Amino acid sequence: MAGRGRATPQRGGVTGYLIKVIRESIPMTQEQLATELAVDPATVQSWESGRRPFSAIALGQAVMTLRKLRRLGADGSLLAAVNDAAEADLILAAVLDDRVERMAVAEQPLGWSVLNQRLTDLILWAAIGQTPTFLSGHRTTHRRRGPVAPGPLLTVAQQRLFFANLHVLADRAGNGRDPAVLLHRQACFLAGADPTGAAAAWLTEGSYRRASRAMSFRTWSPLWPDVRSIATSLANQGDSEPLRDFIARAHPDDTCERSALNYSAYWVGEIPHRQGDDSFMPMSLTDWRGSRLLRHLVRRLDADHPCVDLNIHNLWALLTARRGLALDNPETGRALVERSTLLLDSDRVSPQSRRDLTSIVYSLRTDGLSGTGMGR
């Protein structure tokens, strides 16, 4: 994860806190782990606090340390997230850099590859204190001494600066003759997580107004995911109409439907390799099956979810493209019927979502799947 130009200030808070969680998953104290790794206890403490970023140590030492942690019984899903944690720290450092208004947009690591759920979760762990999805179920096993932060959360001032600088980056990336579309859309997407709600007016007045001019898609273009991300951010800020409008108007052909599915599959890890840009989205659907994506979407069939209409449409498209997927995952299929029926009994989704849900339930019941009976 070397920089493309001048060095950005280093941060180690996300990686360090993940190392702490990994150590506690074994479980071991800092002193015990230091003995096993043949390092000073102060070294382990400095990694975990972020004072000495774990990503700053020699590559060989980092690889050997992770291998030793695996042999000691560390959770594999946590170890697999270390590289993403280091990238989250790199992105946070660059966004928080006080020279963000002068840096070339090409030097911003937020625009170097397509975010997936795990990397985004790690960034938001620091930005808003939201625990990453993959950490759910992991519990601290050792009692800690004195007050200890529950995560790598930025200070209040740093949080304000982070979201303000995302606005700066998006505005800079979206202007000019050669806009940096990936940086623009990912800055807008992260801005939508601002808990203060300050992004709503900025997105509506600036990025969404520009992007909506290109809403009449005849097929996929690089602007398609840009508009999608902005509409998703507005939904996260409390305005669901742009996202509903996007769903209704921006899926005119199979290429756009494939793009929606490939992006969603990449987001949840069905496409395991990091993508450098959005060009993979309109490709064929041959590299993944969809069981993980199906579970992900079914868990988010909730009227209170800000993107429930998008989740419904993606489920409809997924089951259209993968006809037998629910039958291959009968427990998830039954949960899908159950949750879909509950949503149909409510008045919280769009007319198009009701049509999609009705089609899903009819198809699944025709195939012999019914709900569990637990939710009614």
N, C-alpha and C positions, 0 to 999 in steps of 0.2 A: 504493500500500500504506500509506495513512495510518492512524494508529491510530484507535480508536473512543472513546478517553477520554484520560486523561493519557498523556504520552509515555513510552515505555519506553527504557531505555538502548540506545544504538546499538552494533552490532557490525559489523565489516566483513571478518572473516577468511575466510569462505567465498567471498564475492564477490571479495575481493582475490586469493585464490589462484587462482580461476578466471580472473581477468584475467591473472595470470602465465602460466597455461597457454595462454590465447588468444594472448598476445604471443609465446610460444615456438613456437606453431603457425605463425607467419607465415613464418620466424622473425626475431626482432629482439631486440637488447639493450634494456635500459631507456632508455639514452641515445638510441639510434636511434628508439625509439618516441616519446620525448619530443619529439624534433625534428619528427617527422611530425605530431604532435598540437599542436605549438606550445605546449608547456607545459614547465615546469622538470622536469629529471630527478627531483628530490625529490618532485614530485607523483605521478609514476608509481610511485616506490618506496613512497610513503605509501598509495596505493591498494592495491598488492599486499600490503603488510604488514598492511593493515586498520586502520592508525592513523588514516587519514582514509577513512571508508567511501565507496566509489564511489557508493552509493545516496544519499549526503548532498549530492552536487553538484546543481546546477540541472538540471531535467529536460531543457531544451534542450541543455545541454552534454553530458549523458549520451547523448542520442539522436545528436548529431553525432559523439561519440567512437565509438560503436558503428558508425555508418555508415562512418567513416574506417577503422576496423579491418577492416570487411568489404572495403572497396576495397583495403586493403593485403594481402588474401589470407587473413584469419583464417578458421578453420573455422566454417562456418555452424551446425553442431550445437552448438558451444561458445557462440557468440553467442546462440543461442536459449535458452540456460540461464541467462543473466545475471539475468533477472527472478526466476526461481526461486531463484537463489543469494541475491539480496537478501532474498527472503521467508524463506529458511532462516536468514539472519542475524537477521531480525526475530524469528522464532520462538525461536531460541536465546537471544537477549537477554531475551525475556519469560520463558522457562522458568527462566533463571538468575537472574532478578531476586530480590533478597533480600526483596522484599515479596510474594512469590508467595502466601503464606498469607493475605494481607489483600486482594489485588487482587480486584475483581469478576471472576468467571469469564468474563463477556462481553468483558472487555478482553484476554483471552488469544488472540493470533492463531492459535494452534494449533487453535482451534475456529471459525475464520472461513471455511474452505473445505476441501474434501475433498482430502486428500493424494493425489498420484500418485507413480509410481515415481521420477521425476527429482527432485522436491522432497524426498521421503523419503531418497533416496540422498545428496543434498547435506547434509541434516541429520545423517545418520549418518556422513558423511565427517568432520565435526567431532567428533561424539560418540564414535565408536569407531575412527576411522581407516580405515573401509571405503571403498575407491575406488569412486566412482559407476560404474554400468554403462555409461553413455554415454561415459565417459572411457577405457574399455578400448581399447587400441590407440594412444592418444596418448602420444607419447614426448617427453621434453625434448630439445631440439636444441642448446641452448647449455650449455656447461660453466659451472657455478655456482662462485662463489668462496666457499670456506670451508663450514662446516656449514650446511645449509639444511633446514628441515623438509620432509618429503615430502608434506605436506598441511596443511589448516587445523585440525589436531587440537587439541582443548581440553587444558588441563593435567589431570593426574590428579585434582586437587581439583575442578576444574570438571566433569569427567566424573561423579564421584561425586554432585556437587550436581545435575547435570542429571537423572540417573535418580531421585534421591531426590525432586526436585521434580515429576517426572512422576507419582510415586505420590501426592503431595499434590494435584496438579491433578485426577487421576482420582477420588480420593476425594471431593474437593469437588464436582466436576461430576456425580458419580453420586448425590449425596445431595440432599435437599430436595424440595419439592413439584414443582418444575419442573426436572428434571435436564437438564444440557447434554449431550445424548447424543453429539453429534459430538466435542466436546472430550474426553469420557470415553473413547470408543472409540479415539481417536487417541493419547491419552496412554497407554492400555493397550497399544496396538499398538507404539509406540516403546519402551515399557518392556521389551517382549519382546526387544529387541536388546541388553539389558544383558549384557555378556560375563561378568560375575561370577556370573550365575545367581540373583541376589538377587530377581528379580521373580517367580520361580516360586511360592514360598510365598505371597507377597502377592496374586498373581492368584488362586490357588486358594482362599485363605481369604476374600478379599473380593469382588472384581469377578466372578469366575466363579461363585461361590456364589450371588450375587444374580442374575446373568444366567441361570444354568441353570434358575431357577424359571420362566423364560419360554420354555424350550426347546421346548415343545410347540406349535410354530407350526402354524396352519392355513393361513396365507398370510403374505405379507410384512408386516412392521411396522417402525417405526424401530428397534426393538430387535434385529431380525434382523442387520444389519451390526455392531451392538455385540457380540452374542454371537460372531459370526464372527471379529471382530478379536481378542477375548480368547482364543478357542480357538487362533487362529493364533499369538498371542504365547506361549501355553503350549507349542505345538509347537516354537517357536524356542527355548524354554527347556528342551526335552528331553522333554516329556510330550505324546505324540501322541494319547493316548486322547480327550481332549475334542474335538479336531478331527475325529477319526474318528466320534465320537458326533454331532457337529454335521452332518457330511455325511450320516449315516444318517437323522437325525431332522428336519433343518431344511430339507428340500427337498420339501415335500409337494405342491406344485402348480407349474404353469408359471410363475407369477409369481415364485416364489423362484428357479427356474432362470434366468429372465430377469435377475433381480437379480444373481445370481452372475456371469453373462456380461457384463452392462453394467458392473459394478464392475471386472471384470478387464480389459475393453476400455478403460475409462477409465484404469486403472492404467498400462497400457503406452502410452497416448497415441493409441489409435484414436479416442477421443472427445477432441478437442483442446482444448475449452473448459473452463476451471476451473468446477467446480460448487460452489455455496455450501452445499449440504447433500446428504443422501443420497436425496432424493426422486426423483432421476433413475433410480435403480436398477431399479424395477419397470416402467419404460416399455418401449415396443416396441423391437425390435432393428433398426430401420431406418437408423440413422445411421452404421453402420460395417460393414465386410465381415468382418474377422477374420484376415487374413493375418499381420499383426504379432503378434496374440495367439497364433495357432497356433505361430509360431516361438518365441515367448517360452515357451510351455508345454512344447513339445517339448524345448527346451534344458534344462528343469528336470525332465525324466523321469529322475531319478536316485534310487536307493534311499537315498542318504545325505542327500538334501534333506529338511529337517524337515517340509515341507508337500507331500511327494510324493503323498499320497493326495488332497489337495485339487487338485493339478495334474492328476491322472488324471481326477478327476470333472469338472473344468472342461473338459478335452479331450473327454470323452465328450459333455457337454452342448453344446459348441461344434460338434462334428461332427454331432450330431443336428439342431441348428438350421441349420447351413450344410452341407448334404449333400455338395456338390461341392467344398468348400474344399480338401481334401487333393489332389484331382485338379488343381486350379488351381495348387497349389504342390507339384509332384511330388517335388522334392528333399527338402522338409520332410516330405512324406508317407512317403517311403522311410525317412527317419531315424526317423519315428514308429513304423513297423512294427518297425524294428531295436531301438529302445529298449524298446518294449512287450514284445517277445519276450524280451529279456534280463530284464526285471522279472518276467515270468511264470515264468521259469526259476529265480527266486530265491524266498525266503520272507520278503521284507522289506515286503510291502504287505498291506493288509487284505483280507479276503474280498470285500468290495464292490469294492475297487479291481481285484482279479483279474477279477471279472465285467465291470467296465467295460472293462478292457484286452482281455479276450477278445472282447468285442463290437466294439471298435475294430479289432482285427487282422482279425477275420473280415470286417468290412465293407470294409476297405481291400483285402484280398486278393481279395474278390469283385469289386472295381472294377479289379483288375489291378495293384495296387501291392504290391511286395514289398520286403524290406530290401536294403541295399547289399551285405550280406555282409562288411562290414568289422569288425563287432563280435563275431563268433562264431568 
